[in-house]
Amino acid sequence: MSGGPPKGLPSTGPHSLLDMPHPLAGSSSEEAVGGDSTPSPDLLMARSFGDKDLILPNGGTPAGTSSPASSSSLLNRLQLDDDIDGETRDLFVTVDDPKKHVCTMETYITYRITTKSTRVEFDLPEYSVRRRYQDFDWLRNKLEESQPTHLIPPLPEKFVVKGVVDRFSEEFVETRRKALDKFLKRITDHPVLSFNEHFNVFLTAKDLNAYKKQGMALLTRVGESVKHVTGGYKLRSRPLEFAAVGDYLDTFALKLGTIDRIAQRIIKEEIEYLVELREYGPVYSTWSALEGELTEPLEGVSACIGNCSTALEELTDDMTEDFLPVLREYILYSDSMKSVLKKRDQVQAEYEAKLEAVALRKEDRPKVPADVERCQDRMECFNADLKADMERWQNNKRQDFRQLLMGMADKNIQYYEKCLMAWESIIPLLQEKQEAK
């Protein structure tokens, strides 16, 4: 990013920092500091969903996902304890090669989706199709309709403020490409979503519009029932483990929203400082033309400031392109999780309403009606799937944020090392002048 300042992403608005625990505190019982401290929502939830003896249907057993390789020196020295991939990968999807299309009515960007797989569900070993953002949006909606009990990864936000962010700029398109690539990889790594028929169509169909016209005809039975079950019925009480999840997500989104807002402000200040540095350095260079003995030291200072400017620009780019998008993804992830929790509550409300209806009937029924049993099965399936996805999400979150924070520390160390080397380089020039006298 060389031309103009990087564009900030939308913030989540002002939030209070009072009485707010650290956003990464308490991810495991071993990391808790101080015996008298109250466990954070993250810790409580980790305990709730950390039961390895729980049998989860529908491929719900969570599996670790390996973190991407990094050239960062700190990351190379760090061995993540979650970085264990026990699965044999048989599906690989990448998003690349963005292209701009200019039509009479609109201008848009498409991305190439390359799929390689050995699964029997695919007729060919490799596919290559082009998709635009609204196609990704169609896929996500279809996954929500057909897999209501699972957590669907979020898409990058579509809304762009005109005049603030150029949605056709190289910087914006690359940031979105990375987010769309991560979206598909999240689905690919999921033991249930990766086998969804709509995902298969998205990856393989040359013409996706024919499938889009089918509209809402493929809603699942669970999805259909959720739309009309509760009719004003108020849920008695959410189970404690899911209540803890809801409380945690509220706090988690608040923390990340605050970090996002402050990080954007820091980046803005760094950009303003960078502008000043770029004007500051050349002054020494022009001044050196008027001096005799000081020419070489002044030129050295000018070059030193130029090197510091380059290092700061690289740091700012890394923060904008790597740090902020992760924050935004997990803020959106919390919204997705809240949506699944709401659907779970609706299924529970349906089950409770049916039980009350049976209890109010005067006739003596020795057996529970079949529709009540089916509703109970749906609720138990919902609970199991949600627990499995929550544990998978927690594992991903630990890896992503450890990588993110280690990478951020490494980039800052590199920045200050470059500045230190730049300033140290002019010391010999000044010493030589002093010895000559």
C-alpha positions as CSV (number, residue, x, y, z in Angstrom):
1,M,0.0,0.0,0.0
2,S,2.0,2.9,-1.2
3,G,-0.5,5.5,-2.6
4,G,-2.5,7.3,0.1
5,P,-3.4,6.3,3.6
6,P,-5.1,2.9,4.3
7,K,-8.8,2.9,4.8
8,G,-10.1,2.1,8.2
9,L,-12.7,-0.6,8.7
10,P,-16.1,0.3,10.3
11,S,-15.9,0.3,14.1
12,T,-18.5,-1.1,16.4
13,G,-19.0,2.2,18.2
14,P,-17.9,3.5,21.6
15,H,-17.9,1.0,24.5
16,S,-16.9,1.3,28.1
17,L,-13.7,-0.4,29.3
18,L,-14.7,-0.3,32.9
19,D,-14.7,-3.6,34.7
20,M,-13.9,-5.4,31.5
21,P,-11.5,-8.5,31.7
22,H,-8.8,-9.0,29.2
23,P,-10.1,-10.2,25.9
24,L,-7.9,-13.4,26.0
25,A,-8.0,-14.1,29.7
26,G,-8.8,-17.5,31.0
27,S,-8.7,-19.6,27.8
28,S,-7.7,-22.6,30.0
29,S,-7.6,-23.3,33.7
30,E,-3.8,-23.5,33.6
31,E,-3.6,-19.9,32.3
32,A,-5.6,-18.4,35.1
33,V,-3.6,-16.1,37.3
34,G,-4.3,-15.8,41.0
35,G,-6.3,-18.3,43.0
36,D,-9.0,-15.9,44.1
37,S,-9.8,-14.4,40.7
38,T,-13.2,-15.1,39.2
39,P,-13.1,-17.2,36.0
40,S,-13.9,-15.3,32.9
41,P,-16.8,-16.2,30.6
42,D,-14.3,-17.7,28.2
43,L,-13.0,-20.0,31.0
44,L,-16.5,-21.0,32.0
45,M,-17.5,-21.8,28.5
46,A,-14.3,-23.7,27.9
47,R,-15.2,-25.9,30.9
48,S,-18.8,-26.3,29.7
49,F,-17.7,-27.5,26.2
50,G,-14.4,-29.2,27.2
51,D,-16.0,-32.5,28.0
52,K,-14.2,-35.0,25.8
53,D,-16.5,-37.9,26.8
54,L,-19.5,-36.2,25.2
55,I,-20.8,-38.2,22.2
56,L,-21.8,-35.8,19.4
57,P,-23.9,-37.0,16.5
58,N,-23.7,-35.8,12.8
59,G,-19.9,-35.7,12.7
60,G,-19.8,-33.5,15.7
61,T,-16.5,-34.6,17.2
62,P,-14.3,-31.5,16.9
63,A,-11.0,-31.8,15.2
64,G,-8.0,-29.5,15.5
65,T,-7.1,-27.4,12.5
66,S,-3.5,-26.6,11.7
67,S,-2.4,-23.0,11.6
68,P,-0.9,-21.6,8.4
69,A,2.9,-21.4,8.2
70,S,4.5,-18.1,8.9
71,S,7.9,-16.7,8.2
72,S,7.7,-14.7,11.4
73,S,10.7,-15.4,13.7
74,L,8.6,-15.4,16.8
75,L,6.0,-17.7,15.3
76,N,8.6,-20.1,14.1
77,R,9.9,-20.3,17.7
78,L,6.3,-20.9,19.0
79,Q,4.8,-24.3,19.1
80,L,1.1,-24.1,19.4
81,D,-0.4,-26.8,21.5
82,D,-3.6,-26.8,19.4
83,D,-1.7,-27.2,16.1
84,I,-2.6,-30.9,15.7
85,D,-4.3,-32.0,12.5
86,G,-5.6,-35.5,13.0
87,E,-7.8,-35.6,9.9
88,T,-6.9,-36.7,6.4
89,R,-7.7,-33.8,4.2
90,D,-9.6,-34.7,1.0
91,L,-11.0,-31.3,0.0
92,F,-8.9,-28.2,-0.9
93,V,-10.4,-24.9,-1.9
94,T,-8.7,-21.6,-2.8
95,V,-9.9,-18.1,-3.8
96,D,-7.6,-16.1,-6.0
97,D,-7.3,-14.1,-9.3
98,P,-9.9,-11.3,-8.7
99,K,-11.1,-9.6,-11.9
100,K,-13.1,-6.5,-12.5
101,H,-16.1,-6.7,-14.8
102,V,-17.6,-3.5,-16.3
103,C,-21.2,-4.0,-17.6
104,T,-23.8,-1.6,-18.8
105,M,-25.8,-1.7,-15.5
106,E,-23.1,-2.5,-13.0
107,T,-19.4,-3.0,-12.2
108,Y,-18.4,-5.9,-10.0
109,I,-15.5,-8.2,-9.0
110,T,-15.3,-11.9,-9.5
111,Y,-12.9,-14.4,-7.9
112,R,-11.6,-17.7,-9.1
113,I,-12.6,-20.7,-6.9
114,T,-10.3,-23.7,-7.4
115,T,-11.4,-27.0,-5.9
116,K,-9.4,-30.2,-5.6
117,S,-11.0,-33.3,-4.0
118,T,-10.9,-37.1,-4.0
119,R,-14.5,-37.3,-2.6
120,V,-17.0,-39.4,-4.4
121,E,-19.5,-36.5,-4.3
122,F,-17.4,-34.7,-6.9
123,D,-17.4,-36.1,-10.5
124,L,-14.0,-34.5,-11.3
125,P,-10.8,-34.2,-9.3
126,E,-10.6,-30.5,-9.9
127,Y,-12.9,-27.6,-10.7
128,S,-12.4,-23.9,-11.5
129,V,-15.3,-21.5,-11.4
130,R,-15.7,-17.7,-11.0
131,R,-17.9,-16.2,-8.3
132,R,-18.8,-12.7,-7.2
133,Y,-19.7,-11.6,-3.6
134,Q,-23.4,-12.1,-4.0
135,D,-22.8,-15.7,-4.9
136,F,-20.9,-16.2,-1.6
137,D,-23.9,-14.5,0.1
138,W,-26.2,-17.0,-1.6
139,L,-24.1,-19.9,-0.3
140,R,-24.2,-18.7,3.2
141,N,-27.9,-18.2,3.2
142,K,-28.4,-21.7,1.9
143,L,-26.2,-23.1,4.5
144,E,-28.2,-21.3,7.2
145,E,-31.4,-22.7,5.8
146,S,-30.3,-26.3,5.3
147,Q,-28.0,-26.5,8.4
148,P,-29.8,-24.5,11.1
149,T,-28.2,-26.4,14.0
150,H,-24.7,-25.4,12.9
151,L,-22.6,-22.3,13.2
152,I,-22.1,-20.8,9.7
153,P,-18.8,-18.8,9.3
154,P,-19.4,-15.1,8.6
155,L,-18.8,-13.3,5.4
156,P,-16.9,-10.0,5.2
157,E,-19.2,-7.1,5.4
158,K,-20.7,-6.0,2.1
159,F,-21.5,-2.5,3.1
160,V,-18.9,0.1,1.9
161,V,-19.1,3.8,2.7
162,K,-18.8,5.6,-0.6
163,G,-16.0,8.2,-0.5
164,V,-14.3,6.4,2.4
165,V,-13.4,3.1,0.9
166,D,-12.9,2.4,-2.8
167,R,-14.4,-1.1,-3.2
168,F,-12.4,-1.5,-6.5
169,S,-9.1,-0.5,-5.1
170,E,-6.3,-3.1,-5.1
171,E,-6.1,-2.9,-1.3
172,F,-9.8,-3.5,-0.7
173,V,-10.1,-6.3,-3.3
174,E,-7.2,-8.2,-1.8
175,T,-8.5,-7.8,1.8
176,R,-11.9,-9.1,0.6
177,R,-10.2,-12.0,-1.3
178,K,-8.4,-13.1,1.8
179,A,-11.7,-13.0,3.8
180,L,-13.6,-15.0,1.2
181,D,-10.8,-17.5,1.0
182,K,-11.0,-17.9,4.8
183,F,-14.8,-18.2,4.7
184,L,-14.6,-21.2,2.3
185,K,-11.7,-22.8,4.2
186,R,-13.8,-22.6,7.4
187,I,-16.6,-24.5,5.6
188,T,-14.1,-27.0,4.0
189,D,-12.7,-27.9,7.4
190,H,-16.2,-28.5,8.9
191,P,-17.2,-32.2,9.1
192,V,-20.8,-31.5,8.2
193,L,-20.9,-28.2,6.2
194,S,-18.3,-29.4,3.8
195,F,-20.7,-32.2,2.6
196,N,-23.6,-29.8,2.1
197,E,-25.2,-30.1,-1.4
198,H,-25.3,-26.3,-1.8
199,F,-21.6,-26.1,-1.1
200,N,-21.0,-28.7,-3.7
201,V,-23.1,-26.7,-6.3
202,F,-21.2,-23.5,-5.4
203,L,-17.8,-25.1,-6.0
204,T,-18.7,-27.0,-9.2
205,A,-21.6,-25.4,-11.1
206,K,-20.7,-23.3,-14.2
207,D,-24.0,-21.4,-14.1
208,L,-25.1,-20.7,-10.5
209,N,-28.1,-18.6,-11.5
210,A,-30.2,-21.7,-12.3
211,Y,-29.8,-22.9,-8.7
212,K,-30.4,-19.4,-7.3
213,K,-33.9,-19.4,-8.9
214,Q,-35.0,-22.3,-6.7
215,G,-35.4,-19.7,-3.9
216,M,-36.6,-21.0,-0.6
217,A,-37.9,-24.4,-1.8
218,L,-35.3,-26.4,0.0
219,L,-35.8,-25.5,3.6
220,T,-35.2,-28.3,6.0
221,R,-37.9,-29.6,8.3
222,V,-36.1,-28.1,11.3
223,G,-35.9,-24.7,9.5
224,E,-39.6,-24.8,8.6
225,S,-40.7,-25.7,12.1
226,V,-38.5,-22.9,13.6
227,K,-40.4,-20.3,11.6
228,H,-43.8,-21.0,13.1
229,V,-43.4,-22.8,16.3
230,T,-43.2,-20.4,19.1
231,G,-46.0,-18.0,18.4
232,G,-45.6,-15.9,21.6
233,Y,-44.4,-18.7,23.8
234,K,-41.8,-17.4,26.3
235,L,-38.9,-19.7,27.0
236,R,-38.8,-20.9,30.6
237,S,-35.0,-20.8,31.0
238,R,-32.0,-21.3,28.8
239,P,-29.7,-24.2,30.1
240,L,-26.8,-22.8,32.1
241,E,-24.2,-23.8,29.6
242,F,-25.9,-22.0,26.8
243,A,-26.7,-19.0,29.0
244,A,-23.0,-18.8,29.7
245,V,-22.3,-18.9,26.0
246,G,-24.8,-16.0,25.4
247,D,-23.2,-13.9,28.2
248,Y,-19.7,-14.7,26.9
249,L,-20.6,-13.6,23.3
250,D,-21.9,-10.3,24.5
251,T,-18.7,-9.6,26.5
252,F,-16.5,-10.9,23.7
253,A,-18.0,-8.7,21.1
254,L,-17.8,-5.7,23.4
255,K,-14.1,-6.4,24.0
256,L,-13.2,-6.8,20.3
257,G,-15.3,-3.8,19.4
258,T,-13.3,-1.6,21.8
259,I,-10.0,-3.1,20.5
260,D,-11.1,-2.5,16.9
261,R,-12.0,1.1,17.6
262,I,-8.7,1.9,19.4
263,A,-6.6,0.0,16.8
264,Q,-8.1,2.1,14.0
265,R,-7.3,5.3,15.9
266,I,-3.7,4.1,16.5
267,I,-3.4,3.4,12.8
268,K,-4.8,6.8,11.9
269,E,-2.2,8.4,14.2
270,E,0.6,6.4,12.7
271,I,-0.4,7.4,9.2
272,E,-0.4,11.1,10.3
273,Y,3.1,10.6,11.8
274,L,4.2,8.9,8.6
275,V,3.1,12.0,6.6
276,E,5.2,14.2,8.9
277,L,8.3,11.9,8.6
278,R,8.1,12.0,4.8
279,E,8.2,15.8,5.0
280,Y,10.8,15.9,7.7
281,G,13.6,13.8,6.1
282,P,14.0,15.8,2.9
283,V,14.6,19.0,4.9
284,Y,17.9,17.6,6.1
285,S,18.9,16.7,2.6
286,T,18.3,20.2,1.2
287,W,20.0,21.7,4.2
288,S,23.1,19.5,3.6
289,A,23.6,21.3,0.2
290,L,24.3,24.5,2.1
291,E,26.9,23.0,4.5
292,G,30.4,21.8,4.0
293,E,31.6,19.6,6.9
294,L,28.0,18.7,7.9
295,T,27.0,17.5,4.4
296,E,27.6,13.8,5.0
297,P,26.0,13.6,8.5
298,L,22.9,15.6,7.4
299,E,22.5,13.3,4.4
300,G,22.8,10.4,6.8
301,V,20.0,11.8,9.0
302,S,17.8,12.2,5.9
303,A,18.4,8.6,4.9
304,C,17.8,7.4,8.4
305,I,14.4,9.2,8.6
306,G,13.6,7.7,5.2
307,N,14.3,4.2,6.4
308,C,12.2,4.8,9.5
309,S,9.4,6.0,7.3
310,T,9.5,2.8,5.2
311,A,9.5,0.7,8.4
312,L,6.5,2.5,9.8
313,E,4.6,2.1,6.5
314,E,5.2,-1.6,6.6
315,L,4.0,-1.8,10.2
316,T,0.9,0.2,9.4
317,D,0.1,-2.0,6.3
318,D,0.5,-5.2,8.5
319,M,-1.9,-3.8,11.1
320,T,-4.5,-2.8,8.4
321,E,-4.3,-5.9,6.3
322,D,-3.7,-8.6,9.0
323,F,-4.8,-7.4,12.4
324,L,-8.0,-5.5,11.8
325,P,-9.6,-8.2,9.5
326,V,-9.3,-10.8,12.2
327,L,-11.0,-8.6,14.7
328,R,-13.8,-7.9,12.3
329,E,-14.2,-11.6,11.5
330,Y,-14.6,-12.6,15.1
331,I,-17.0,-9.7,15.8
332,L,-19.2,-11.1,13.0
333,Y,-18.7,-14.6,14.3
334,S,-20.2,-13.6,17.6
335,D,-23.3,-12.4,15.7
336,S,-23.5,-15.7,13.9
337,M,-23.3,-17.6,17.1
338,K,-26.0,-15.5,18.7
339,S,-28.2,-16.3,15.7
340,V,-27.7,-20.0,16.2
341,L,-28.4,-19.7,19.9
342,K,-31.7,-17.9,19.1
343,K,-32.7,-20.8,16.8
344,R,-31.9,-23.3,19.5
345,D,-34.1,-21.4,22.0
346,Q,-36.9,-21.5,19.5
347,V,-36.7,-25.3,19.2
348,Q,-36.6,-25.6,23.0
349,A,-39.7,-23.3,23.2
350,E,-41.5,-25.5,20.8
351,Y,-40.6,-28.6,22.9
352,E,-41.8,-26.9,26.1
353,A,-45.0,-25.7,24.5
354,K,-45.8,-29.2,23.3
355,L,-45.1,-30.7,26.7
356,E,-47.5,-28.2,28.3
357,A,-50.1,-28.9,25.8
358,V,-49.9,-32.6,26.6
359,A,-50.0,-32.0,30.3
360,L,-53.2,-29.9,30.0
361,R,-55.0,-32.7,28.2
362,K,-57.4,-34.4,30.6
363,E,-57.2,-37.9,29.0
364,D,-54.7,-40.2,30.5
365,R,-51.8,-40.8,28.1
366,P,-49.4,-43.5,29.1
367,K,-47.0,-42.6,26.2
368,V,-45.5,-39.4,25.1
369,P,-46.9,-38.4,21.7
370,A,-44.6,-39.0,18.7
371,D,-44.5,-35.3,17.7
372,V,-43.2,-34.4,21.2
373,E,-40.5,-37.1,20.9
374,R,-39.5,-35.8,17.5
375,C,-39.3,-32.3,18.9
376,Q,-37.1,-33.5,21.8
377,D,-34.8,-35.3,19.3
378,R,-34.5,-32.0,17.3
379,M,-33.6,-30.1,20.5
380,E,-31.0,-32.7,21.5
381,C,-29.5,-32.7,18.0
382,F,-29.4,-28.9,18.1
383,N,-27.6,-29.0,21.5
384,A,-25.0,-31.5,20.4
385,D,-24.3,-29.7,17.1
386,L,-24.0,-26.4,18.8
387,K,-21.6,-27.8,21.4
388,A,-19.4,-29.3,18.8
389,D,-19.3,-26.2,16.7
390,M,-18.6,-24.0,19.8
391,E,-15.7,-26.2,20.8
392,R,-14.3,-26.1,17.2
393,W,-14.7,-22.3,17.2
394,Q,-12.9,-22.0,20.5
395,N,-10.0,-24.1,19.2
396,N,-9.8,-21.9,16.0
397,K,-10.0,-18.7,18.1
398,R,-7.1,-19.8,20.3
399,Q,-4.9,-20.5,17.3
400,D,-6.0,-17.4,15.4
401,F,-5.4,-15.0,18.2
402,R,-2.1,-16.6,19.4
403,Q,-0.9,-16.3,15.8
404,L,-2.2,-12.8,15.5
405,L,-0.7,-11.4,18.7
406,M,2.6,-13.2,18.2
407,G,2.7,-11.8,14.6
408,M,1.9,-8.3,15.9
409,A,4.7,-8.5,18.5
410,D,7.1,-9.8,15.9
411,K,6.2,-7.0,13.4
412,N,6.7,-4.3,16.2
413,I,10.0,-5.8,17.1
414,Q,11.1,-5.7,13.5
415,Y,10.0,-2.1,13.2
416,Y,11.9,-0.9,16.2
417,E,15.0,-2.9,15.2
418,K,14.9,-1.3,11.8
419,C,14.6,2.2,13.4
420,L,17.5,1.4,15.8
421,M,19.7,0.2,13.0
422,A,18.9,3.3,11.0
423,W,19.8,5.7,13.8
424,E,22.9,3.7,14.7
425,S,24.2,4.0,11.2
426,I,24.7,7.7,11.4
427,I,26.7,7.5,14.7
428,P,30.0,6.6,12.9
429,L,29.6,9.6,10.6
430,L,29.4,11.9,13.5
431,Q,32.3,10.3,15.3
432,E,34.5,10.6,12.2
433,K,33.8,14.4,12.1
434,Q,34.7,14.7,15.8
435,E,38.0,12.8,15.4
436,A,39.0,14.9,12.4
437,K,38.8,18.0,14.5
